[in-house]
Amino acid sequence: MKKSILFAAILMGVSVANVSVANNGLKIVDLSANTAGDLKVKALEGLKFKLTVENLQNKSYIIIKNEAGDAVYNEFTGKNEVFSKVYDLSSLPDGNYSFVVNNGKETIEKPFTISTEVKRTATPK
């Protein structure tokens, strides 16, 4: 029951916090979960994201998954007070992705979207 409530709370937070990066603007999205650490994803200029996880209690596994659930990137972290890393996602095609942090007991997932917008302009000569 406790896990169901935690899952529902995370799911509600994730559904509200969706990041779409199509320009060079700065967008900050926060999602917190006390036991797996505090997870923050910040969209930087271009297609660079800064992932910060605070208060990691255990060694953790960080994954970037595509919409099909396939891992496009993964790494292990040690037990840290703060883990922070900038990821350059410019090589990924447009689509829906998620940052996933798993500490062996719990999983936090932060979805984001990569989309390309083309602006057309006309200028008189």
SULDADA-V931477 format. One record per backbone hydrogen bond with DSSP energy under -0.5 kcal/mol. CO is the residue of the C=O (numbers start at 0). NH is the residue of the N-H. Records with the same first field share a line. If there is no record, write none. Layout:
BEGIN
CO = NH / NH
END
This chain:
BEGIN
0 = 4
1 = 5
2 = 6
3 = 7
4 = 8
5 = 9
6 = 10
7 = 11
8 = 12
9 = 13
10 = 14
11 = 15
12 = 16
15 = 17
18 = 112
19 = 21
20 = 114
24 = 26
26 = 42
28 = 40
30 = 38
32 = 36
36 = 32 / 38
37 = 53
38 = 30
39 = 51
40 = 28
41 = 43 / 49
42 = 26
44 = 47
46 = 88
47 = 43
48 = 50 / 86
49 = 41 / 51
50 = 84
51 = 39
52 = 82
53 = 37
54 = 56
59 = 76
60 = 101
61 = 74
62 = 64 / 99
63 = 71 / 72
64 = 97
65 = 68
69 = 65
72 = 63
74 = 61
76 = 59
77 = 79
79 = 55
80 = 54
82 = 52
84 = 50
86 = 48 / 88
88 = 91
94 = 113
95 = 66
96 = 111
97 = 64
98 = 109
99 = 62
100 = 107
101 = 60
105 = 102
107 = 100
108 = 110
109 = 98
110 = 18
111 = 96
112 = 20 / 114
113 = 94
116 = 118
117 = 119
END
